[in-house]
Amino acid sequence: MDTRKLEVFLAVAEERSFTKAAERLHTVQSGVSTSVRSLERELGTPLFDRTTQRVDLTDAGRALAPEARRVLTAVREARQAVEGARTGLRGTLELGILFGLTPGDVRESLAAFHERYPLVEIKLIAPGAHGSSSHAERLREGSMDLAVVISVGSLPGINLYPLVSEQVVLACAPGHRLAGASHVGLVEITDESFIDFPLGWGVRSAVDRAFSAAGIQQRHITFEMNDMSTVLDLVRLRLGVAFVPEPITANAGDLRFLPVRPDPVTYEIAIGASRARRLSPVSERFLRIALAR
């Protein structure tokens, strides 16, 4: 089976569009359609339900997708092993990151890794709409090697290599009623309007868990936003208060940041890897460097 056909199939499956798959693969749409039809003839069954509005996987397509990812991963790792033996470590490192929340040690590890293995191409992948959950899903699918994730417990199917624990603090505008306080308790802020991250984001998960542990089942969320700078801007406009990671407070001195007491709200930043897949030589070397720091 031609691995190129599997690459095209996965592009269509993930994009749910022949046009977007062609753009992603830097080819023409007719070539994508021809490749998919050829694969369907080879397998003897349709892989997609095509309408004028959308493209969906058939049952056969859904069954093929994880197997195709495993085949392509195995081929890539085989090539890396051969190239590494011939010319030194080379290949591709695909690493999910968390923008400004990626620990400095990880950034320094990337610099050290690149200096030691200059032939390796490094692809840094931003979180999707569901934050760390997006990274975890890609790790499980096998479409990403390693990812920096936020966790408040175990993640199914993911090995976690802890890096650092951080606290969540409450951000409010200088004129807010809580601005003069030294700390805040969850019970006393249940009537506030909250600017929050979407479900699936690590900070949101840590906060939701803390409220649940305190016996508080509901709070008033006025805005949901997955961009840190916009969250802080909404706080500045006094549209609500927001729970944010403590490390970002150094760059927002015009706001007030209150620690949660007596029980701090915390989360852990870790490097995640799939339990179901053996790490490639490239990923294994990077992980070793990152953990050694």
C-alpha positions as CSV (number, residue, x, y, z in Angstrom):
1,M,0.0,0.0,0.0
2,D,1.4,3.4,-1.0
3,T,2.1,5.5,2.0
4,R,1.4,8.7,0.1
5,K,-2.2,7.5,-0.4
6,L,-2.4,7.1,3.4
7,E,-1.0,10.6,3.9
8,V,-3.6,12.0,1.6
9,F,-6.4,10.0,3.2
10,L,-5.5,11.3,6.7
11,A,-5.3,14.9,5.4
12,V,-8.9,14.6,4.1
13,A,-10.0,12.8,7.2
14,E,-8.6,15.5,9.5
15,E,-9.6,18.5,7.4
16,R,-13.0,17.1,6.4
17,S,-12.5,18.7,3.1
18,F,-10.7,17.8,-0.1
19,T,-10.0,21.5,-0.8
20,K,-8.4,22.1,2.6
21,A,-6.5,18.8,2.4
22,A,-5.0,19.9,-1.0
23,E,-3.9,23.2,0.5
24,R,-2.3,21.4,3.5
25,L,-0.5,19.0,1.2
26,H,0.5,21.8,-1.3
27,T,-1.1,20.0,-4.2
28,V,-4.1,20.3,-6.5
29,Q,-7.6,19.1,-5.4
30,S,-7.9,16.7,-8.4
31,G,-4.7,14.9,-7.2
32,V,-6.2,14.5,-3.7
33,S,-9.5,13.1,-5.2
34,T,-7.6,10.7,-7.5
35,S,-5.5,9.4,-4.7
36,V,-8.5,8.8,-2.4
37,R,-10.4,7.0,-5.2
38,S,-7.4,4.8,-5.9
39,L,-7.1,3.8,-2.2
40,E,-10.9,3.1,-2.1
41,R,-10.5,0.8,-5.1
42,E,-7.6,-0.9,-3.5
43,L,-9.5,-1.6,-0.3
44,G,-12.8,-2.3,-2.1
45,T,-14.9,0.1,0.0
46,P,-15.8,3.8,0.2
47,L,-13.8,5.7,2.9
48,F,-15.8,8.9,2.8
49,D,-19.4,10.0,2.5
50,R,-19.3,13.0,0.2
51,T,-22.0,15.6,-0.1
52,T,-22.0,19.1,-1.4
53,Q,-21.9,20.4,2.2
54,R,-19.5,18.1,4.0
55,V,-17.1,15.1,3.9
56,D,-17.5,12.5,6.6
57,L,-15.7,9.2,7.2
58,T,-17.5,6.0,6.6
59,D,-17.2,3.1,9.1
60,A,-14.4,1.8,7.0
61,G,-12.7,5.2,7.0
62,R,-13.0,5.5,10.8
63,A,-11.4,2.0,11.1
64,L,-8.6,2.9,8.8
65,A,-7.6,6.2,10.3
66,P,-5.7,5.0,13.4
67,E,-4.1,2.2,11.5
68,A,-2.9,4.7,8.8
69,R,-1.4,6.9,11.5
70,R,0.5,3.9,13.0
71,V,1.8,2.9,9.6
72,L,3.0,6.4,8.8
73,T,4.6,6.7,12.2
74,A,6.4,3.4,11.8
75,V,7.7,4.5,8.3
76,R,8.9,7.8,9.6
77,E,10.7,6.2,12.6
78,A,12.4,3.6,10.3
79,R,13.6,6.4,8.0
80,Q,14.9,8.3,11.1
81,A,16.7,5.3,12.4
82,V,18.5,4.7,9.0
83,E,19.4,8.3,8.6
84,G,20.6,8.5,12.1
85,A,22.9,5.6,11.6
86,R,24.2,7.0,8.4
87,T,24.7,10.7,9.1
88,G,23.8,11.4,12.7
89,L,20.4,12.0,14.3
90,R,17.9,13.6,11.9
91,G,14.2,13.6,11.3
92,T,11.4,15.7,12.7
93,L,10.4,16.6,16.3
94,E,6.8,17.6,16.6
95,L,6.3,19.3,20.0
96,G,3.0,20.8,21.3
97,I,3.6,24.0,23.3
98,L,1.5,26.3,25.4
99,F,2.6,29.7,24.1
100,G,3.6,31.9,27.1
101,L,3.0,29.1,29.6
102,T,5.7,26.8,28.2
103,P,8.3,26.7,30.9
104,G,11.7,28.3,30.3
105,D,13.4,25.0,30.8
106,V,11.6,23.6,27.8
107,R,12.7,26.6,25.6
108,E,16.3,26.2,26.8
109,S,16.1,22.4,26.1
110,L,15.0,23.2,22.5
111,A,18.0,25.4,22.1
112,A,20.3,22.7,23.5
113,F,18.7,20.0,21.4
114,H,19.0,22.1,18.2
115,E,22.6,22.9,18.9
116,R,23.4,19.2,19.5
117,Y,21.3,17.8,16.6
118,P,21.1,20.5,13.9
119,L,19.8,18.1,11.2
120,V,16.5,17.6,13.1
121,E,13.6,19.7,11.9
122,I,11.6,21.1,14.9
123,K,7.9,21.8,14.5
124,L,6.2,23.6,17.4
125,I,2.5,23.1,17.5
126,A,0.1,25.6,19.2
127,P,-2.9,24.3,21.2
128,G,-6.2,23.9,19.5
129,A,-9.6,25.2,20.6
130,H,-9.5,22.9,23.6
131,G,-6.1,23.8,24.9
132,S,-4.2,21.0,26.5
133,S,-7.0,18.6,25.7
134,S,-6.2,19.2,22.0
135,H,-2.6,18.2,22.6
136,A,-3.6,15.1,24.5
137,E,-6.0,14.0,21.7
138,R,-3.2,14.4,19.1
139,L,-0.8,12.4,21.3
140,R,-3.4,9.6,21.5
141,E,-4.0,9.7,17.7
142,G,-0.3,9.5,17.0
143,S,-0.2,12.8,15.0
144,M,2.2,14.4,17.6
145,D,5.3,13.1,19.3
146,L,5.4,15.0,22.5
147,A,3.5,17.9,24.0
148,V,3.7,20.3,26.9
149,V,0.4,20.0,28.7
150,I,-1.4,21.3,31.8
151,S,-2.8,18.6,34.0
152,V,-4.7,18.4,37.3
153,G,-4.5,14.7,37.5
154,S,-3.8,11.8,35.2
155,L,-4.6,11.9,31.5
156,P,-6.0,8.7,29.9
157,G,-3.5,7.0,27.6
158,I,-0.8,9.6,28.3
159,N,2.5,9.3,30.2
160,L,3.2,12.5,32.0
161,Y,6.7,13.7,32.9
162,P,6.3,16.5,35.4
163,L,8.2,19.7,34.9
164,V,6.8,22.3,37.4
165,S,3.7,23.0,39.6
166,E,2.1,26.5,39.3
167,Q,-0.6,28.4,41.2
168,V,-3.7,30.1,39.8
169,V,-4.4,33.6,41.1
170,L,-7.4,35.8,40.8
171,A,-7.0,38.9,38.6
172,C,-9.1,42.0,39.2
173,A,-9.0,45.7,38.2
174,P,-7.4,48.2,40.7
175,G,-10.8,49.7,41.5
176,H,-12.5,46.3,42.2
177,R,-13.9,45.7,45.7
178,L,-11.3,43.0,46.3
179,A,-8.3,45.0,45.0
180,G,-7.0,45.8,48.5
181,A,-7.2,42.3,49.8
182,S,-4.1,40.2,50.4
183,H,-5.8,37.0,49.3
184,V,-9.2,35.6,48.4
185,G,-11.3,32.5,49.3
186,L,-13.5,30.8,46.8
187,V,-16.7,31.1,48.9
188,E,-16.5,34.9,49.1
189,I,-16.4,35.4,45.3
190,T,-19.3,33.2,44.2
191,D,-21.3,36.2,43.2
192,E,-18.6,37.7,40.9
193,S,-18.8,37.7,37.1
194,F,-16.0,35.5,35.8
195,I,-14.0,35.8,32.6
196,D,-12.9,32.2,32.0
197,F,-11.0,29.9,29.7
198,P,-13.0,27.4,27.7
199,L,-13.7,23.9,28.9
200,G,-10.7,21.6,28.3
201,W,-8.1,24.3,29.1
202,G,-5.8,23.3,32.0
203,V,-6.3,26.4,34.1
204,R,-10.1,26.1,33.7
205,S,-10.0,22.5,34.8
206,A,-7.9,23.4,37.9
207,V,-10.4,26.1,38.9
208,D,-13.5,24.0,38.2
209,R,-12.0,21.2,40.4
210,A,-11.3,23.6,43.2
211,F,-14.8,25.1,43.2
212,S,-16.2,21.6,43.2
213,A,-14.0,20.5,46.1
214,A,-15.3,23.6,48.0
215,G,-18.9,22.5,47.5
216,I,-19.6,25.3,45.0
217,Q,-21.4,23.9,41.9
218,Q,-22.1,27.0,40.0
219,R,-20.5,30.4,39.2
220,H,-21.4,33.2,36.8
221,I,-19.2,33.0,33.8
222,T,-19.8,36.1,31.7
223,F,-17.1,35.6,29.0
224,E,-15.1,32.6,27.7
225,M,-11.9,33.4,25.9
226,N,-8.9,31.2,25.0
227,D,-6.4,34.2,24.6
228,M,-4.6,35.3,27.7
229,S,-4.0,38.9,26.7
230,T,-7.7,39.3,25.8
231,V,-8.7,37.9,29.2
232,L,-6.5,40.5,30.9
233,D,-7.9,43.3,28.8
234,L,-11.5,42.3,29.7
235,V,-10.4,42.4,33.4
236,R,-9.0,45.9,32.8
237,L,-12.3,47.0,31.4
238,R,-13.9,45.8,34.7
239,L,-16.1,43.3,32.9
240,G,-15.3,40.6,35.5
241,V,-12.5,38.9,37.3
242,A,-10.4,36.0,36.0
243,F,-8.3,33.1,37.3
244,V,-4.9,33.2,35.5
245,P,-1.6,31.4,35.9
246,E,0.7,33.1,38.5
247,P,3.7,33.4,36.1
248,I,1.9,35.9,33.8
249,T,1.5,38.4,36.6
250,A,5.0,39.8,36.1
251,N,3.9,41.3,32.8
252,A,0.6,42.9,34.0
253,G,1.6,45.2,36.8
254,D,-1.5,47.4,36.3
255,L,-3.8,44.7,37.7
256,R,-4.2,43.2,41.1
257,F,-3.5,39.5,41.6
258,L,-4.8,37.7,44.6
259,P,-3.7,34.2,45.7
260,V,-6.4,31.8,46.8
261,R,-6.4,30.8,50.4
262,P,-6.5,28.7,52.5
263,D,-6.4,26.0,49.8
264,P,-4.3,27.2,46.8
265,V,-5.5,26.4,43.3
266,T,-2.7,24.6,41.5
267,Y,-1.9,22.7,38.3
268,E,1.0,20.8,36.9
269,I,2.9,21.4,33.7
270,A,4.3,18.2,32.2
271,I,5.6,16.8,29.0
272,G,3.1,14.2,27.7
273,A,3.7,11.2,25.5
274,S,1.4,8.5,24.2
275,R,1.5,5.2,26.2
276,A,0.5,3.3,23.1
277,R,3.5,4.3,21.0
278,R,7.2,3.9,21.4
279,L,9.0,7.2,21.2
280,S,11.0,7.8,18.0
281,P,14.8,8.3,18.4
282,V,14.3,12.0,17.9
283,S,11.6,12.3,20.5
284,E,13.5,10.1,23.0
285,R,16.6,12.3,22.7
286,F,14.7,15.5,23.2
287,L,12.8,14.1,26.2
288,R,16.0,13.0,27.8
289,I,17.5,16.5,27.4
290,A,14.3,18.2,28.7
291,L,14.1,16.0,31.8
292,A,17.8,16.4,32.6
293,R,17.3,20.1,33.1
